Amino acid sequence: MTQDPLFSVEGQIVLAVGASRGIGRALAEGFVTRGAKVVIAGRERATIDATARELAKHGVAEARVCDVSKEADVAALVERVIADHGRIDTLLNVAGMNIRKRVENYALDEYDRILNTNLRGLFMMAQAVGRQMLAQGSGAIVNIDSLNTYAPLTGVTPYAMSKGGLSMMTRGMAQEWGPRGVRVNSIAPGFFPTDLSKKLWAEPRMNEWAKQVTPLGRLGDTEELVGAAIYLASKASAYVTGQIIRVDGGVSAGLNWPIPREYAPEPPVVGPRAAGIDGRASGAGRRHHEQWMPHHCPEAPPEPPVEGPRAAGIDGKASGARRRRRERWMPRDRLSPPPSPQRKLGSGRGLRTRCGRTGFQRSLE
């Protein structure tokens, strides 16, 4: 198979943990068919051996038994891979389990099983493989996160907690190991029917709901996760670490709520009639407005009403001595506005300005 060298994983030594079925198997097969040497690990000897035989038809694959919740198993697996191959280039940290029930009904041993596998186990595996990668000065770790780190789903709270911890583990390891050449990232799948979840997604109500909340309108196929994993293990992502890549059909892009069509927002106004700042007309009309209303005071508050003996006379102009003073400074033959809103007429007792408007301008309003 001809590969783009930028995305090539040919010749890599890949350790895929939790790869006997589901997402782990799909990822392992994706690497095998692209020329990587893959060691697949799982708890059940019969299942992992059968998977290795199937994958070996497409390339190099071998099976190793390992329970990631047991420290001795993790240490023995890493030592064996190093003894056989001398290095580990990529770790696919996939192992996981789930128990669905209401949060108040979990027994502590169920909680422990979930956390011991999904968080403690993956931490021990990443730590053991990470030590080898640090000694090599290179390596890529790809953890399998979850949609639950975007928004926890009902009925899987301990699982969501374990994946939340895995997200922080990814970022923390990336911070510490990046300067020494080891990159750590995660893939967060959306709704993917696997051996463990296909019964759930076979229910018409659940299947329809998943399609409605997924912008792409369908459930995912485990093979659609391979591209992200290849990217994170190859030179194409040489400057990427501490990231979560969400392969979820767009579920995490936002909430697809069933809003009636009549409540949808109106389309924006376009063309020459489009509104300018604060809805004012654009073009010549706006420039005329801004000539009288400087930028630093686009909306001056209206003048308070004059009450009592100083109440306005005809046409709203002040009466008596106040009116005569105004007319003395602004004769009737000078009704055109001054060239600049900030300019003061005369000297000494020139007109006061307020937010760029002269008293004359206010009298015309």
Sequence and secondary structure as in RCSB ss.txt:
>XXXX:A:sequence
MTQDPLFSVEGQIVLAVGASRGIGRALAEGFVTRGAKVVIAGRERATIDATARELAKHGVAEARVCDVSKEADVA
ALVERVIADHGRIDTLLNVAGMNIRKRVENYALDEYDRILNTNLRGLFMMAQAVGRQMLAQGSGAIVNIDSLNTY
APLTGVTPYAMSKGGLSMMTRGMAQEWGPRGVRVNSIAPGFFPTDLSKKLWAEPRMNEWAKQVTPLGRLGDTEEL
VGAAIYLASKASAYVTGQIIRVDGGVSAGLNWPIPREYAPEPPVVGPRAAGIDGRASGAGRRHHEQWMPHHCPEA
PPEPPVEGPRAAGIDGKASGARRRRRERWMPRDRLSPPPSPQRKLGSGRGLRTRCGRTGFQRSLE
>XXXX:A:secstr
    GGG  TT EEEEET SSHHHHHHHHHHHTTT EEEEEES HHHHHHHHHHHTTTSEEEEEE  TTSHHHHH
HHHHHHHHHHS   EEEE       S GGG  HHHHHHHHIIIIIIHHHHHHHHHHHHHHHT EEEEEE  GGGT
S  TT HHHHHHHHHHHHHHHHHHHHHGGGTEEEEEEEE S   TTTHHHHHSHHHHHHHHHHSTTSS   GGGG
HHHHHHHHSGGGTT  S EEEESTTGGG       GGGS      STT   GGG   THHHHHHHHHS TT SS 
       GGG B GGG B HHHHHHHHHHS TT  S  SSTT   SSSS   EETTEEHHHHHH 
